[in-house]
Amino acid sequence: MSSRPYSNRHLLLAALVGAALGYGAFGILLDDTQQREKMIALEDKIRALEQAQRPLQTPADEAAKQALDIEQIRKDLSTRFIGDPRSFGEKLRDFVAENSHSQTIPIACKVVADLAENPDTLTNPELNSLYQNKPNPELKRVLAQLLSLRGDDHLLDQLVAESHAALGNENPAARRQALNDLAKTHYAGVANLVVPVLQDNDLSVVLDALLALRATGNESHIRPVENLVNHPDQSVSWLANDVINHLQNLSTKARTRVTSADIAAQLPPILNDQVNRGGL
């Protein structure tokens, strides 16, 4: 990632902006006054999303920055030392178990991602062992994604199966959270599970399902989205069109394997600007 991690709000913002730019292409017959009103409302919504996405920096966050030497911790976790017989997987396991700091999981995820192309350093059996140790959900996802990048999808399939049940939860907030978590995988194995949720009776859930499909699907998932192009709610119809335009560029083989970029995009943020810029 490394790119800045993005959430459903990021994706919805991108969708709304794309929809706004292509507003005339949807064939909505409104006079100039109505169009201006619609665009003003859309701009207000975008600003609200931008504001909601900005992280709140607190004195505690600043203290956390000063209390941790994040660069040194990352180097220590990625280096073998004389007298320390532990493997890299064992060092990561101990680091997570022994530290409850808010930056523990983001640092661990970053170290795992940095070792993606080094299977001799952080081996596949170690990835399996770390996953089965029931770590934080974010770390579990990164471990499963890394194994998929190396050609083994079994952990990612297991992760998706564990999250699938939540899509049937009676609470819309729980369904939306599950969709958000599944979208972060960028894995086509998720898309087929998301498709039925497009028929949810809660519009917020439908929007999140579209975003999840945008993040995980490919051109084989376009047809179910076409049913929403003429949805009476304009947010749904705009986003449906945006999803179709996006998926048209992805072949049926796309997203059947996770990439390094997929992993980097969803890493939990570290409170160190230099790390977020990829400078360490």
N, C-alpha and C positions, 0 to 999 in steps of 0.2 A: 505494500500500500501501500521513497514510498509515498503513495497518494494518501490524501487525507481521508479517513474513514467516513463513509456516508451512511445515512439512515433513510428510513422511509420518507422523512421530510425532505432530504436532499433530492430523492428520486421524484417526489411529487412536485417539488419546486421546478426541477428540470422539465417535467412533463407539462406543467402549467406554462412555463416560458415558451416551450416548443409549440404548445397549443396556441398561445397568444400570437406568435409569429406567423402561424399558419391559419389564423382565424378565418380569413376569407375563403380558404380552400374547403371549409366544411359546408359551405353553401347555406349558411344561416342568413335568412333574408330579414335584415333589420335596417331601419333607417339610420342615418348618421347619429342622431341623438341617442338612440337605443344602443348602438355600437359603442359610443363613447361611455355610456353608463356601464355597460358590461366590462369594458376594458379597465375603467376606474376600479370597479369591484374586484377584478382579477388582480390588478396591481396591489390593491390593499391586502388581498389574500397572500400574495407573494411576500410583501413586506412583513406580514404577521409570521409567516413561516421562517423567514430569515431571522427575525427577532427571536423566535422560539428556539432556533438552532444554535444561537450564540451561547457558548459555554459560560457559566457564571463563575468568575474567578473570585475566590474567597481568600481571606488571610490564611485559612488552613491550607489551601492549595499552594500558596506561596511558601508557607512553612515546609510543606512536603517537598517542594523543589529543593529548598536549601538543605533539608535533612538527608536527602539521598544524593549520592554521587552515581547517577544512573549510568554514565558511560563506564565507570569502573565496574559496576555490578555486571553489566552486560559482558565486559571483557572477561571477568572472572568466571562467569557461567559458560563462556565459549572457549576456555583455555584449560588444558590439563596441567596439573601442578605435581611436582615431585612430592611423594609422600601422601598424595590423595589418590587412592585406588578407584574411586568412583568413576563410573561412566558419565557421559554428558547427560544421559537420561536420568540417572540417579541424582546428579547434581540439581537438575531442574526439579525433580520430585521433592528433594529436600528443601530447596529454596521456597517452593510454593507452600510446603507443609509448615515451615518454620517462620514464615513472614505473613502477617496479616495486613500489611500496609496497602493503601489503595493503589499503589503503583506496582505491586507484586505481579498481578496477572498481566497487565500490559507489558511489563518487562519480559516475563516468561514467554508471552506470545511472540514478541519481537525476536527473541533469541531463537525460538523454534523456526520462525519464518526465515531468519538469516541463514539457518542451516538446511534450508529446503533442498539445495543442490549438493548436499554433502551427506549421502546415505551411509558413508563409512564412519562419519563422525557421530551423527545422530541416526541410529539404525532404525529400520522398520520394526523389528521386535521391541525396541525401546519406545517407539511411538505407540505401539499397541499396549505396552505395559503402562505407560503414562495415562492413556485413555481409560483403561480399565480401573485405574486408581481413582476414578470418579472426580476429576478436577473441576474447577470452575467451568461453566458452560461455554464461555468465550474460548478458553484454552482447549476444551474438548473439540470445538469446531475447528480451530486452527490445526490441531493434531490430525483430525480426520481429513481436512482439506490437503494437508501435506502428504498424507499417505495416498490420497487420490492423485495428486500431482505425480507421484511416483508410480502410478499405474494400478493401485489397489483401492477399490471403492468400498470395501466391506465396512470400514468404520463410518464412512459417510452415509452409507445406506442404513447402518445401525442408528446413527444420530437422527436421520430423517424419520425413521420409524418411531423413535422415542418422542419426537415432536408432533407426529401426525395426530395422535389422540386429541391434542389440545385444539385442533381445528374443529372438533365437534363440541367443544365446551359451550354451555348455555350462555356464558358471559361473553358479550362481544369484545370486551377489552382483552380477555384471554385469547380469543381467536386472533385478534389483531397482533398481540404480542407473538403468538406462534408464527404468524405470517412474516413478521419482521425478522424473527430468528432464522426462519427457513430461507428468507431472501438473501441473507448474508452468506449462504453457502455458495451461491452462484453455480449451482449444480442442477443439471437437467433432470436428475432423479426427483427433484422437488416439484417440478412444473406439473406433472400429472396429478399430484396430490392437491395442487392449488386450483386447478381448473374447476372442480365442482364448487369451490367457494365463491366463484364468480356469480353464483345464483343466490348468494346469501341475502337475507331480508334486511340487513343493516348496511346502509350505503357506505359508511366508514369502513366496514369490513370488505366490501366490494372494491373500494379504492385501494386498500392495502393488498388485496388479492391481485389486482392488476399490477401494482408495483412489484409484488413478489414474482409474478409471471414475467414481468419485464426483466427482472434480475436473474431469472433462472431458466427461462424458456428459450426456444428457437423457432424456426419457421414452421415446425410441425404443430405448434400450439396456437397458430393464428386463428383458425376457424372458430374456436369457442369465444374468442375476443370479438369477432365480427358481430356477434349477437348483441353486443353492447354499444355499437357505434351509434345507433339511433335511440339510445336510452334517454328517457325524458329529463334526467338530471344532467345538466351540461358538464359538470365536473367529471362524471363517469364517461360520457360520450367523448369528451376531449382526451381524457387519459386513454380510453380504449383505442382511439386513433393513433395516439402517440406510441402505445405499446405495439400496435400492428406495424407502424413504420419502423420501429426499432427491430422487431423480430424478423422482418423481411430481409434484413441484412445478415442473418445468422442461419447457416445451413443446419440440416437435421442432425449433423454430427457435433455441432457447437455445444459447448458446456457439458459434454459427456465426461470430460476430464477437467479438473480445476487447474488453473494456471497460477503462476507466481503473482501475477497482477491481481487476480481474484483474492488471493490470501492477503496481499498487502493492503488492498482497498478496505478491508474490514477489520484490520487490527485495532484493538481498543487503544485510544490515544494515550500517549505518555506526556506528562506535564513538563516536557522539556522541548522547547521550540526547535533546538538543534536536531534532536532525534526526529521530530515530525518533518523536518526539511530533508531528512535523509543524510545529515551531515556527519553522523558518527560511524 
